[in-house]
Amino acid sequence: MKAQKWFASLLVSSMLIMPLNSISAASDTTSGQYSLDFSTASYTQKTMTVNGQSITFRAYENVVYVSNPVDTKYEIMNIYVPEQYYEGGTIGSYSADTAPIFFPNSIGGYMPAEPGSPGQGMGGGNNAALLALSKGYVVASPGARGRTTQDESGTYTGKAPAAIVDLKAAVRYLRHNDKIMPGDAEKIISNGTSAGGALSALLGASGNNPDYEPYLQAIGAADERDDIFAVSAYTPITNLDNANAAYEWEFSGINDYSKLEISTDTDYHIQRKTVKGTLTADQIQVSNELSAMFPAYVNSLNLKNANGNALTLDENGEGTFRDYLKSLVISSAQKALDSGTDLSDKSWITISNGKVTDINYDQYVQYLGRMKTPGAFDALDLSAGENQLFGTATTDTQHFTEYAQAHSTVADSTMADATTIKLMNPMNYIGTESTDTSKNWRIRFGTKDSDTANAISAILATTLKNKGYAVDFALPWDVPHSGDYDLQELFTWMADLTGGNAVNSGAASDTSTTSTGGTNAGMPGTPPDENAGSGTDSAVPTISTTATSVTARVTTAVVMVADQKATTNGYNIKGSNYFPLENMAAVLSSTLKRFDVTTGQQSSKIQLTSGQSYTDSYNISTLADSQKAAPIQTAVYLDGKPISISGYTVNGNSYFKMRDIAKALNFNVTWDSASSTLQLDTSSAYQEEVNG
């Protein structure tokens, strides 16, 4: 048993607890710069509390998973192992030999992503990584390059297919070290949201396919298999070369839109606003042409429902495939109704004797609302993030569909090569020759998600089912573009697959942490735990207050998000800076950490909704200096759950600490006092800091 090898070195490793970056210079068994052999001696020991129980684990962080990395900021992995497994213990029915490996990525928007870590989720509870550890899983969270990654010379190094190649390399690293690491590398379960969900699906669909081999060899990936046991994918932004047509088919005739626009003025202030408008005649023509292309694509797939009946569309876009999507929404509404959700305000839903008997699908799509203009993913002006994904080492953006290239509004535009386009679509690999597609799938796409068409996830799930794979597919009611909102259901599914016994640790809402080194923070990009979003106000929010008013002095800060710059005015109160909540929301409105702000009619409650963009414009107001500030008395909720936040009222306006918002939404923030700059890193987890 591989556990015997750990015990043989346990005494030595216990005396060698050191920062993990000590392994970065190793090159003992490979010809490259970095070793592919896992070091059991280099870790920090951490303890977190889940539902009143202490969870102690070893943290092996910043492990370079290839021998010839292009970018060691991203081609690294954080690995976490319950301490019991080094002591011969078990958690539930799992042991060191049998524990599945939970493999969550933090990728959003096909941007570069650093590896995640266990800690607090966006809703204030435990994130998926921490819950996984408490239930006996080994957690391995990989980083990956993305569409904006560049080297020192300005060469792009993260264009497609870099992200999927990196994830495959991380899987190969785990399998290469399976004999010396706790956890079963034959039971790797991938998890991701949005673009991360798409890459989770692509990872599961394309296992061991030789198309990726040249790219893997180039970065020095281990000579191992890269297939995985199971896939969890939330709202996957996938099947990109057909997503334009799918989006226009779904939103055909919906000409009003509400989209986010970002601009920078001459002073480099970020201007973010939601633009509501109506498609122009030219845009409607593009929409109609793209929509008309979708039926032929659907019909080419030869999809069938559970009864073996063909799912098709006629030339008008009507047919059994659309009826199937309608049935999924009806099932979602029924589940919501059964759970006590009031659907009486949805006039497009027909309910009889407690049963949802019908919906008006056209009115449902109106309720859903168009978010993007044609083409949604391959933009005719090359402005979409996906255009950037398909760039090259020297060209930032390219088209990846023939229609967009033929109708491009950009002079001398180019199109991505066919091989790269193929490599990024899981539909090209499911069940194909020389491919080991994952046998187990869980796919979720919310009924209030208009970031892509629901048809895309339905096509993926149905194709998998038709080819004999086990698929758990659902459209959760009224859920917007988000993920990890049903962790209890996710872990039940995982336990059923792996033969794990239930471990009662998933309901915790508090997380306290100690460690012998390093920091502990939540998984970047990970939404609330399974208790979030209930909409209940039963808990009393903790709001930091002081007994008397204090003096507030005007402060101005530069706010940096990625390479975008904004300025905001606020107040320095008792040594900390406080800013308008609305300005924080505006600054983050184009990131995965975006949130909307609403205030109750009596101003007794502030509601923050993650995953939704703040719709008002960014304001920089002139403030009076040396004002009296009183602690706020307004309760603040995030996705229906109270959060702890420090705030003050000055002249009737509320100001809050950015660090508290960062902690609640789980992104990192650093303060440079010399330049009065707040750096917001939405791709990294929140970390405590003495100043800020």
C-alpha positions as CSV (number, residue, x, y, z in Angstrom):
1,M,0.0,0.0,0.0
2,K,1.2,3.5,-0.8
3,A,0.5,4.6,2.7
4,Q,3.5,2.6,4.0
5,K,5.8,4.9,2.0
6,W,4.4,7.9,3.8
7,F,4.9,6.4,7.3
8,A,8.5,5.5,6.4
9,S,9.3,9.2,5.9
10,L,6.9,10.7,8.5
11,L,9.5,11.4,11.1
12,V,11.8,13.2,8.6
13,S,9.0,15.2,7.0
14,S,7.7,16.3,10.3
15,M,11.0,18.0,11.0
16,L,11.1,19.6,7.6
17,I,8.1,21.8,7.5
18,M,9.2,24.6,5.3
19,P,7.8,27.0,2.7
20,L,6.7,25.1,-0.4
21,N,8.6,27.3,-2.8
22,S,11.7,25.5,-1.6
23,I,10.9,22.8,-4.2
24,S,10.9,25.3,-7.1
25,A,14.6,24.8,-7.9
26,A,14.5,21.0,-7.9
27,S,15.6,19.2,-11.0
28,D,16.6,15.8,-9.9
29,T,14.8,13.5,-12.2
30,T,13.8,15.6,-15.2
31,S,15.7,17.3,-18.0
32,G,13.8,20.5,-17.4
33,Q,14.1,23.1,-14.8
34,Y,11.5,21.7,-12.4
35,S,11.1,18.2,-10.9
36,L,7.9,16.3,-11.5
37,D,8.4,14.4,-8.3
38,F,6.1,15.5,-5.4
39,S,8.0,16.5,-2.3
40,T,6.2,15.1,0.8
41,A,8.4,17.2,3.1
42,S,7.5,20.7,2.0
43,Y,4.3,21.8,3.5
44,T,2.6,23.9,6.1
45,Q,0.0,22.5,8.5
46,K,-3.2,24.4,8.8
47,T,-6.4,24.0,10.9
48,M,-9.8,25.4,10.0
49,T,-13.1,25.0,11.8
50,V,-16.1,23.5,9.9
51,N,-19.4,23.2,11.8
52,G,-17.6,23.3,15.1
53,Q,-15.1,20.6,14.2
54,S,-11.4,21.3,13.6
55,I,-10.1,20.2,10.3
56,T,-6.3,19.9,10.2
57,F,-4.6,19.4,6.9
58,R,-1.3,19.7,5.1
59,A,-0.9,22.5,2.5
60,Y,1.5,21.9,-0.3
61,E,1.2,25.2,-2.2
62,N,2.7,26.6,-5.4
63,V,3.7,23.2,-6.7
64,V,5.0,23.6,-10.3
65,Y,3.3,20.8,-12.2
66,V,5.4,20.8,-15.4
67,S,9.1,20.6,-15.9
68,N,9.3,23.4,-18.5
69,P,6.7,26.0,-17.4
70,V,6.0,29.0,-19.5
71,D,4.7,31.0,-16.5
72,T,5.2,29.9,-12.9
73,K,2.7,32.4,-11.6
74,Y,-0.1,30.2,-13.1
75,E,1.4,26.7,-13.9
76,I,1.3,25.8,-10.3
77,M,-1.1,23.8,-8.1
78,N,-2.1,23.9,-4.5
79,I,-2.6,20.5,-2.9
80,Y,-4.3,19.9,0.5
81,V,-4.4,16.6,2.4
82,P,-6.3,15.8,5.6
83,E,-3.7,15.2,8.4
84,Q,-5.5,12.0,9.4
85,Y,-4.3,10.3,6.2
86,Y,-0.7,10.6,7.4
87,E,-1.6,9.0,10.7
88,G,-3.4,6.0,9.2
89,G,-6.8,7.4,9.9
90,T,-10.0,7.6,7.9
91,I,-12.7,10.2,7.2
92,G,-16.0,8.6,6.6
93,S,-15.3,5.6,4.4
94,Y,-12.2,7.3,2.8
95,S,-8.6,6.5,3.6
96,A,-5.3,7.7,2.2
97,D,-5.5,5.1,-0.5
98,T,-9.2,5.6,-1.5
99,A,-9.9,9.3,-1.0
100,P,-11.1,10.9,-4.2
101,I,-9.2,14.0,-5.4
102,F,-11.3,17.2,-5.8
103,F,-9.9,19.2,-8.6
104,P,-11.5,22.7,-8.6
105,N,-10.2,25.4,-11.0
106,S,-10.7,29.2,-10.4
107,I,-10.9,30.2,-14.1
108,G,-13.3,32.8,-15.2
109,G,-13.7,34.5,-18.6
110,Y,-10.8,32.4,-20.0
111,M,-8.6,34.7,-18.0
112,P,-5.4,33.5,-16.3
113,A,-6.1,32.0,-12.9
114,E,-3.9,31.2,-9.9
115,P,-4.7,28.1,-7.8
116,G,-7.3,28.4,-5.2
117,S,-7.3,27.4,-1.5
118,P,-9.7,26.3,1.2
119,G,-11.4,29.0,3.2
120,Q,-14.4,31.3,3.1
121,G,-16.8,31.4,0.1
122,M,-18.5,34.5,-1.3
123,G,-21.5,34.1,0.9
124,G,-19.5,34.0,4.1
125,G,-19.6,30.2,4.6
126,N,-17.1,27.5,3.6
127,N,-16.0,27.2,0.1
128,A,-16.0,24.0,-1.9
129,A,-12.3,23.2,-1.2
130,L,-12.7,23.4,2.6
131,L,-15.9,21.4,2.5
132,A,-14.2,18.8,0.4
133,L,-11.4,18.5,3.0
134,S,-13.9,18.1,5.8
135,K,-15.5,15.3,3.9
136,G,-12.3,13.4,3.4
137,Y,-11.3,14.5,-0.1
138,V,-7.8,15.4,-1.1
139,V,-8.0,18.8,-2.8
140,A,-5.8,19.8,-5.8
141,S,-6.5,23.2,-7.2
142,P,-4.6,24.0,-10.4
143,G,-3.7,27.4,-11.8
144,A,-3.7,28.0,-15.5
145,R,-2.6,30.5,-18.2
146,G,-5.3,32.6,-19.8
147,R,-6.1,34.8,-22.8
148,T,-4.2,37.9,-21.5
149,T,-1.0,36.1,-20.2
150,Q,2.2,37.6,-21.7
151,D,5.9,37.1,-21.1
152,E,8.5,39.8,-20.5
153,S,8.8,40.5,-24.2
154,G,5.0,41.1,-24.6
155,T,4.5,37.8,-26.4
156,Y,1.1,36.2,-25.6
157,T,1.6,32.9,-23.8
158,G,-1.9,32.0,-22.7
159,K,-4.0,31.9,-25.9
160,A,-5.9,28.7,-26.8
161,P,-5.3,25.9,-26.1
162,A,-3.0,26.9,-23.2
163,A,-5.6,26.7,-20.4
164,I,-6.8,23.2,-21.2
165,V,-3.2,22.0,-21.8
166,D,-2.3,23.3,-18.3
167,L,-5.2,21.5,-16.6
168,K,-4.3,18.3,-18.4
169,A,-0.7,18.7,-17.2
170,A,-1.8,19.1,-13.6
171,V,-3.8,15.9,-13.9
172,R,-0.8,14.1,-15.3
173,Y,1.3,15.4,-12.3
174,L,-1.2,13.9,-9.9
175,R,-1.1,10.6,-11.7
176,H,2.7,10.6,-11.9
177,N,2.8,10.9,-8.1
178,D,-0.1,8.7,-7.2
179,K,2.1,6.1,-5.4
180,I,3.6,8.7,-3.0
181,M,0.7,11.0,-2.5
182,P,-2.5,10.4,-0.5
183,G,-5.6,10.3,-2.7
184,D,-6.7,8.1,-5.6
185,A,-5.6,9.6,-8.9
186,E,-8.1,7.3,-10.6
187,K,-10.9,9.3,-8.9
188,I,-10.2,12.9,-9.9
189,I,-13.3,15.0,-9.9
190,S,-13.0,18.3,-11.7
191,N,-15.1,21.4,-10.9
192,G,-15.4,24.8,-12.5
193,T,-17.8,27.7,-13.3
194,S,-18.4,29.7,-16.5
195,A,-15.2,29.4,-18.5
196,G,-13.9,27.2,-15.7
197,G,-17.0,25.0,-16.2
198,A,-16.3,24.9,-19.9
199,L,-12.7,23.8,-19.3
200,S,-13.8,21.3,-16.7
201,A,-16.1,19.8,-19.4
202,L,-13.3,19.9,-22.0
203,L,-11.0,18.2,-19.6
204,G,-13.5,15.4,-19.0
205,A,-14.4,15.0,-22.7
206,S,-11.0,14.9,-24.2
207,G,-9.1,12.6,-21.8
208,N,-5.9,11.2,-23.4
209,N,-6.6,12.4,-26.9
210,P,-3.3,12.7,-28.8
211,D,-4.3,16.0,-30.3
212,Y,-3.0,17.7,-27.2
213,E,0.2,15.8,-26.9
214,P,2.6,18.2,-28.7
215,Y,1.5,21.0,-26.4
216,L,1.9,18.9,-23.3
217,Q,5.4,17.8,-24.4
218,A,6.4,21.4,-25.0
219,I,5.8,22.4,-21.4
220,G,7.3,19.2,-19.9
221,A,4.1,17.5,-18.7
222,A,4.5,14.1,-17.1
223,D,4.2,11.1,-19.4
224,E,1.0,9.9,-17.9
225,R,-2.7,9.7,-18.7
226,D,-4.9,12.8,-18.3
227,D,-8.4,11.3,-18.2
228,I,-10.5,12.0,-15.1
229,F,-13.1,10.2,-13.2
230,A,-15.9,12.8,-13.1
231,V,-16.9,16.3,-14.2
232,S,-18.8,19.0,-12.4
233,A,-19.5,22.0,-14.7
234,Y,-21.5,25.1,-13.7
235,T,-22.9,27.3,-16.5
236,P,-20.2,26.2,-19.0
237,I,-19.3,28.8,-21.6
238,T,-18.5,26.2,-24.1
239,N,-19.1,25.0,-27.7
240,L,-17.9,28.5,-28.7
241,D,-17.9,28.0,-32.4
242,N,-21.7,27.4,-32.3
243,A,-22.5,29.7,-29.3
244,N,-23.2,32.7,-31.5
245,A,-25.9,30.9,-33.4
246,A,-27.4,29.4,-30.3
247,Y,-27.6,32.7,-28.5
248,E,-29.4,34.4,-31.4
249,W,-31.8,31.4,-31.8
250,E,-32.7,31.6,-28.1
251,F,-33.1,35.4,-28.0
252,S,-34.5,35.8,-31.5
253,G,-37.0,38.6,-31.6
254,I,-35.8,40.0,-28.2
255,N,-34.3,43.2,-29.6
256,D,-34.0,45.1,-26.3
257,Y,-30.8,44.4,-24.4
258,S,-29.0,45.4,-21.3
259,K,-25.3,45.1,-21.6
260,L,-22.3,46.3,-19.6
261,E,-20.0,48.8,-21.3
262,I,-16.5,49.8,-20.1
263,S,-14.5,52.8,-21.1
264,T,-11.5,54.8,-19.8
265,D,-11.4,58.6,-19.9
266,T,-8.3,60.7,-20.5
267,D,-7.4,60.6,-16.8
268,Y,-7.6,56.7,-16.9
269,H,-10.8,56.7,-14.8
270,I,-12.8,53.6,-15.5
271,Q,-16.3,54.4,-16.6
272,R,-18.6,51.4,-16.2
273,K,-22.3,51.5,-17.0
274,T,-25.1,49.2,-18.0
275,V,-26.4,50.3,-21.4
276,K,-29.9,49.5,-22.3
277,G,-30.8,49.7,-25.9
278,T,-32.5,48.2,-28.9
279,L,-30.7,46.3,-31.7
280,T,-30.2,48.3,-34.9
281,A,-31.6,47.1,-38.2
282,D,-28.1,45.8,-39.1
283,Q,-27.8,43.9,-35.8
284,I,-31.3,42.4,-36.3
285,Q,-30.2,41.2,-39.7
286,V,-27.1,39.6,-38.1
287,S,-29.2,38.0,-35.4
288,N,-31.7,36.6,-38.0
289,E,-28.9,35.1,-40.1
290,L,-27.1,33.5,-37.1
291,S,-30.4,32.2,-35.7
292,A,-31.2,30.6,-39.0
293,M,-27.9,28.7,-38.9
294,F,-28.8,27.0,-35.6
295,P,-31.4,24.4,-36.6
296,A,-29.0,22.7,-39.1
297,Y,-26.4,22.4,-36.4
298,V,-28.9,20.9,-33.9
299,N,-30.2,18.4,-36.5
300,S,-26.7,17.4,-37.4
301,L,-26.2,16.1,-33.9
302,N,-28.9,13.4,-34.1
303,L,-29.9,14.1,-30.5
304,K,-32.6,12.0,-28.8
305,N,-34.5,12.4,-25.6
306,A,-34.8,9.7,-22.8
307,N,-37.6,8.0,-24.8
308,G,-35.5,7.7,-27.9
309,N,-37.4,10.4,-29.8
310,A,-35.4,12.7,-32.0
311,L,-34.7,16.3,-30.9
312,T,-34.9,18.5,-33.9
313,L,-35.7,22.0,-35.2
314,D,-37.5,23.1,-38.3
315,E,-36.3,25.9,-40.5
316,N,-38.3,28.3,-38.3
317,G,-36.5,27.2,-35.2
318,E,-39.4,25.3,-33.8
319,G,-39.5,21.7,-32.9
320,T,-38.9,18.9,-30.3
321,F,-35.5,20.3,-29.3
322,R,-37.2,23.6,-28.2
323,D,-39.9,21.6,-26.5
324,Y,-37.2,19.7,-24.6
325,L,-35.7,23.0,-23.3
326,K,-39.2,24.1,-22.3
327,S,-39.6,20.8,-20.3
328,L,-36.4,21.5,-18.4
329,V,-37.7,24.9,-17.3
330,I,-41.0,23.4,-16.3
331,S,-39.2,20.8,-14.2
332,S,-37.2,23.6,-12.5
333,A,-40.3,25.6,-11.8
334,Q,-41.9,22.5,-10.3
335,K,-39.0,21.9,-8.0
336,A,-39.1,25.5,-6.9
337,L,-42.8,25.3,-6.3
338,D,-42.4,22.1,-4.2
339,S,-39.8,23.8,-2.1
340,G,-42.2,26.6,-1.2
341,T,-41.1,29.3,-3.7
342,D,-43.9,31.7,-4.6
343,L,-44.3,31.7,-8.4
344,S,-47.6,33.7,-8.5
345,D,-45.8,36.7,-10.0
346,K,-44.8,34.8,-13.0
347,S,-47.8,35.2,-15.3
348,W,-46.2,33.0,-17.9
349,I,-46.3,29.9,-15.7
350,T,-49.5,27.9,-15.6
351,I,-50.1,26.1,-12.2
352,S,-53.0,23.8,-11.5
353,N,-53.5,21.9,-8.2
354,G,-49.9,22.5,-7.2
355,K,-48.5,21.3,-10.5
356,V,-46.7,23.4,-13.1
357,T,-48.6,22.3,-16.2
358,D,-47.2,24.7,-18.8
359,I,-45.1,27.8,-19.4
360,N,-45.1,30.4,-22.2
361,Y,-41.6,29.9,-23.4
362,D,-41.5,33.1,-25.4
363,Q,-42.4,35.1,-22.3
364,Y,-39.9,33.1,-20.3
365,V,-37.2,34.3,-22.7
366,Q,-38.5,37.8,-22.3
367,Y,-38.2,37.4,-18.5
368,L,-34.7,36.1,-18.9
369,G,-33.6,39.0,-21.1
370,R,-31.0,39.5,-23.7
371,M,-27.6,40.4,-22.3
372,K,-25.4,40.4,-25.4
373,T,-25.6,41.8,-28.9
374,P,-24.9,39.7,-32.0
375,G,-22.4,38.0,-32.2
376,A,-22.2,37.3,-28.6
377,F,-19.0,35.4,-28.5
378,D,-17.3,35.9,-31.9
379,A,-17.9,39.6,-32.2
380,L,-17.8,41.1,-35.6
381,D,-15.6,43.9,-34.3
382,L,-13.3,41.4,-32.4
383,S,-14.3,42.9,-29.0
384,A,-15.4,39.7,-27.2
385,G,-13.2,38.0,-24.7
386,E,-13.4,34.9,-26.7
387,N,-11.9,36.7,-29.7
388,Q,-8.9,37.3,-27.4
389,L,-8.9,33.6,-26.4
390,F,-8.3,32.6,-30.0
391,G,-5.5,35.0,-30.6
392,T,-1.9,34.0,-31.2
393,A,1.5,34.7,-29.7
394,T,1.6,37.9,-31.7
395,T,-2.0,38.7,-32.5
396,D,-4.3,39.6,-29.6
397,T,-7.7,38.8,-31.2
398,Q,-9.0,36.6,-34.0
399,H,-12.3,35.4,-35.3
400,F,-13.1,31.7,-34.8
401,T,-16.3,31.3,-36.9
402,E,-16.6,31.6,-40.6
403,Y,-19.7,33.9,-40.4
404,A,-17.9,36.4,-38.2
405,Q,-14.8,36.4,-40.4
406,A,-16.9,36.9,-43.5
407,H,-18.8,39.8,-41.9
408,S,-16.0,41.3,-39.8
409,T,-16.0,45.0,-39.4
410,V,-12.2,45.0,-38.7
411,A,-9.9,45.5,-41.6
412,D,-7.4,42.7,-42.2
413,S,-9.0,40.5,-39.5
414,T,-7.8,36.9,-39.3
415,M,-9.3,33.7,-38.2
416,A,-8.0,31.1,-35.8
417,D,-6.7,27.9,-37.3
418,A,-9.0,24.9,-37.4
419,T,-6.9,22.8,-35.1
420,T,-7.0,25.4,-32.3
421,I,-10.8,25.8,-32.7
422,K,-11.2,22.0,-32.5
423,L,-9.1,21.7,-29.4
424,M,-11.4,24.1,-27.4
425,N,-14.7,22.3,-28.0
426,P,-15.6,19.2,-26.0
427,M,-18.2,18.3,-28.6
428,N,-15.3,17.2,-30.9
429,Y,-14.1,14.6,-28.4
430,I,-16.9,13.0,-26.6
431,G,-16.7,9.3,-27.0
432,T,-14.3,9.5,-30.0
433,E,-11.6,7.1,-31.0
434,S,-8.4,7.4,-28.9
435,T,-10.3,9.4,-26.3
436,D,-11.2,8.3,-22.8
437,T,-14.1,10.6,-22.0
438,S,-15.1,10.8,-18.3
439,K,-18.0,8.5,-17.5
440,N,-19.6,10.7,-14.8
441,W,-21.0,14.2,-15.3
442,R,-22.9,16.8,-13.4
443,I,-24.0,20.0,-15.3
444,R,-25.9,22.9,-14.0
445,F,-27.2,26.0,-15.8
446,G,-29.5,28.4,-14.0
447,T,-32.9,29.5,-15.5
448,K,-31.9,33.2,-15.0
449,D,-28.6,32.9,-16.8
450,S,-28.3,34.8,-20.1
451,D,-24.5,34.8,-20.4
452,T,-24.9,32.0,-23.0
453,A,-27.9,30.1,-24.4
454,N,-29.3,27.3,-22.3
455,A,-29.2,25.2,-25.5
456,I,-25.4,24.9,-25.2
457,S,-25.5,23.0,-21.9
458,A,-28.5,21.0,-23.0
459,I,-26.7,19.9,-26.1
460,L,-23.6,18.9,-24.1
461,A,-25.7,16.9,-21.6
462,T,-27.8,15.2,-24.2
463,T,-24.8,14.3,-26.4
464,L,-23.2,12.7,-23.3
465,K,-26.4,10.8,-22.4
466,N,-26.9,9.6,-26.0
467,K,-23.4,8.2,-26.0
468,G,-23.9,6.2,-22.8
469,Y,-22.4,8.4,-20.1
470,A,-24.0,9.1,-16.7
471,V,-25.3,12.6,-16.6
472,D,-27.0,14.6,-13.9
473,F,-28.3,17.7,-15.7
474,A,-30.6,20.4,-14.3
475,L,-31.6,24.0,-14.6
476,P,-31.8,25.4,-11.0
477,W,-34.7,27.9,-10.6
478,D,-33.9,31.6,-11.0
479,V,-30.2,31.1,-10.6
480,P,-28.1,33.6,-12.5
481,H,-24.6,33.1,-14.0
482,S,-22.8,31.5,-11.0
483,G,-21.6,28.3,-9.5
484,D,-21.1,26.3,-6.3
485,Y,-24.5,27.4,-5.0
486,D,-25.6,23.8,-4.2
487,L,-22.6,22.3,-2.6
488,Q,-24.6,19.9,-0.4
489,E,-26.1,18.4,-3.6
490,L,-22.7,18.4,-5.3
491,F,-21.0,16.5,-2.5
492,T,-23.9,14.0,-2.3
493,W,-23.5,13.3,-6.0
494,M,-19.7,12.9,-5.5
495,A,-20.2,10.5,-2.5
496,D,-22.6,8.4,-4.5
497,L,-20.0,8.0,-7.3
498,T,-17.1,7.2,-5.0
499,G,-18.8,5.1,-2.3
500,G,-18.2,7.7,0.4
501,N,-20.3,7.8,3.6
502,A,-21.8,11.1,4.5
503,V,-19.7,13.3,6.7
504,N,-21.8,15.8,8.7
505,S,-19.7,18.9,8.1
506,G,-21.3,20.8,5.3
507,A,-23.5,23.2,7.1
508,A,-20.9,25.4,8.7
509,S,-21.2,29.1,8.3
510,D,-18.1,30.1,10.2
511,T,-14.5,29.5,9.4
512,S,-11.7,30.1,12.0
513,T,-8.2,29.5,11.0
514,T,-4.7,28.9,12.5
515,S,-1.6,27.8,10.7
516,T,2.1,27.2,11.0
517,G,2.8,29.3,8.0
518,G,1.1,30.8,5.0
519,T,-2.3,32.4,4.6
520,N,-5.7,30.8,4.4
521,A,-8.4,32.2,2.1
522,G,-11.3,31.2,0.0
523,M,-11.3,29.7,-3.5
524,P,-11.2,32.5,-6.1
525,G,-14.3,32.6,-8.1
526,T,-16.2,30.3,-5.8
527,P,-19.8,31.3,-5.0
528,P,-21.6,30.8,-1.7
529,D,-21.8,27.4,0.1
530,E,-24.9,25.3,0.2
531,N,-26.6,27.5,2.8
532,A,-26.3,30.6,0.7
533,G,-29.0,32.3,-1.3
534,S,-31.8,31.2,1.0
535,G,-33.1,34.7,1.2
536,T,-33.8,34.3,4.9
537,D,-33.0,37.1,7.4
538,S,-33.1,35.0,10.5
539,A,-29.4,35.6,11.5
540,V,-28.4,38.9,12.9
541,P,-25.6,40.6,10.9
542,T,-22.5,41.7,12.6
543,I,-21.7,45.3,11.9
544,S,-18.6,46.8,13.4
545,T,-19.5,49.9,15.4
546,T,-18.1,52.3,18.0
547,A,-20.0,53.9,20.8
548,T,-19.5,57.5,19.7
549,S,-19.0,59.5,16.5
550,V,-15.5,60.1,15.2
551,T,-13.8,62.4,12.8
552,A,-13.6,61.5,9.1
553,R,-11.0,63.1,6.9
554,V,-11.3,63.1,3.1
555,T,-9.1,60.6,1.2
556,T,-8.7,59.9,-2.5
557,A,-7.5,56.5,-3.7
558,V,-6.5,55.1,-7.1
559,V,-8.3,51.8,-7.6
560,M,-6.6,49.2,-9.9
561,V,-8.4,46.2,-11.3
562,A,-6.2,44.3,-13.7
563,D,-4.8,47.0,-16.0
564,Q,-7.8,49.3,-15.5
565,K,-7.5,52.4,-13.3
566,A,-10.2,54.4,-11.5
567,T,-10.2,57.0,-8.7
568,T,-12.6,57.3,-5.8
569,N,-13.1,59.7,-2.9
570,G,-13.9,58.5,0.6
571,Y,-13.0,59.1,4.2
572,N,-10.2,58.0,6.4
573,I,-11.7,57.0,9.8
574,K,-9.6,55.8,12.7
575,G,-6.7,54.9,10.3
576,S,-8.8,52.9,7.8
577,N,-10.2,54.1,4.5
578,Y,-13.9,53.9,3.7
579,F,-15.5,54.4,0.3
580,P,-19.0,54.5,-1.2
581,L,-20.4,51.0,-1.7
582,E,-21.8,51.9,-5.1
583,N,-18.3,52.9,-6.3
584,M,-16.9,49.5,-5.2
585,A,-19.7,47.8,-7.2
586,A,-19.0,49.9,-10.2
587,V,-15.3,49.2,-10.2
588,L,-16.0,45.4,-10.0
589,S,-18.9,45.4,-12.5
590,S,-17.1,43.7,-15.3
591,T,-15.3,41.0,-13.2
592,L,-16.5,37.7,-11.8
593,K,-16.7,39.4,-8.4
594,R,-19.4,41.8,-9.7
595,F,-22.3,42.6,-7.4
596,D,-25.4,44.7,-7.5
597,V,-26.6,47.0,-4.7
598,T,-30.2,47.6,-3.6
599,T,-31.5,49.4,-0.6
600,G,-34.8,48.7,1.2
601,Q,-37.6,51.3,1.1
602,Q,-36.9,52.3,4.6
603,S,-33.1,52.1,4.2
604,S,-33.0,49.5,7.0
605,K,-31.3,47.0,4.8
606,I,-28.7,46.9,2.0
607,Q,-28.8,43.9,-0.3
608,L,-25.8,42.8,-2.3
609,T,-26.4,40.3,-5.1
610,S,-23.3,38.6,-6.4
611,G,-22.9,37.8,-10.1
612,Q,-25.0,40.7,-11.1
613,S,-23.6,44.0,-12.4
614,Y,-24.2,47.3,-10.7
615,T,-26.2,49.3,-13.2
616,D,-25.6,53.0,-12.2
617,S,-22.7,55.1,-13.3
618,Y,-19.5,55.6,-11.4
619,N,-19.5,58.8,-9.2
620,I,-16.6,60.9,-8.0
621,S,-18.0,63.5,-5.7
622,T,-16.4,66.4,-3.8
623,L,-16.5,65.7,-0.1
624,A,-16.2,68.0,2.9
625,D,-13.2,67.4,5.2
626,S,-13.1,66.9,9.0
627,Q,-16.7,65.6,9.3
628,K,-18.3,63.7,12.0
629,A,-18.8,60.0,11.3
630,A,-21.2,57.7,13.1
631,P,-21.3,53.9,12.8
632,I,-23.9,52.6,10.3
633,Q,-27.0,51.1,11.6
634,T,-28.0,49.5,8.3
635,A,-27.9,45.7,8.0
636,V,-25.9,44.4,5.0
637,Y,-26.8,41.2,3.3
638,L,-25.0,39.3,0.5
639,D,-27.2,36.9,-1.5
640,G,-29.7,36.9,1.4
641,K,-27.1,36.2,4.2
642,P,-25.9,38.8,6.7
643,I,-22.3,39.7,6.4
644,S,-19.9,41.4,8.8
645,I,-18.9,44.8,7.5
646,S,-17.5,48.0,8.9
647,G,-19.2,51.1,7.9
648,Y,-19.8,54.8,8.8
649,T,-22.4,57.4,7.9
650,V,-21.1,60.9,7.0
651,N,-23.5,63.6,6.2
652,G,-26.2,61.1,5.5
653,N,-24.1,59.0,3.1
654,S,-22.7,55.5,3.9
655,Y,-19.1,54.5,3.5
656,F,-17.6,51.0,3.8
657,K,-14.3,49.3,4.1
658,M,-13.1,47.8,0.8
659,R,-11.3,45.0,2.7
660,D,-14.6,43.8,4.2
661,I,-16.2,43.7,0.8
662,A,-13.2,41.8,-0.5
663,K,-13.5,39.3,2.3
664,A,-17.2,38.7,1.7
665,L,-16.7,38.3,-2.1
666,N,-13.4,36.5,-1.7
667,F,-10.9,38.5,-3.7
668,N,-7.6,39.9,-2.6
669,V,-7.0,43.6,-2.0
670,T,-3.7,45.3,-1.2
671,W,-3.1,49.0,-0.2
672,D,0.0,50.9,-1.3
673,S,0.1,53.9,1.1
674,A,2.9,55.6,-0.8
675,S,0.8,56.0,-4.0
676,S,-2.7,55.7,-2.3
677,T,-3.5,52.8,-4.5
678,L,-6.0,50.0,-3.9
679,Q,-5.0,46.9,-6.0
680,L,-8.0,44.6,-6.5
681,D,-7.0,41.1,-7.6
682,T,-10.2,39.3,-8.4
683,S,-8.4,36.2,-9.6
684,S,-6.8,35.6,-6.1
685,A,-8.3,34.6,-2.8
686,Y,-8.8,37.0,0.0
687,Q,-5.8,37.3,2.4
688,E,-5.7,39.1,5.7
689,E,-3.4,42.1,5.9
690,V,-2.4,44.3,8.8
691,N,-2.9,47.5,6.9
692,G,-5.6,48.5,4.5
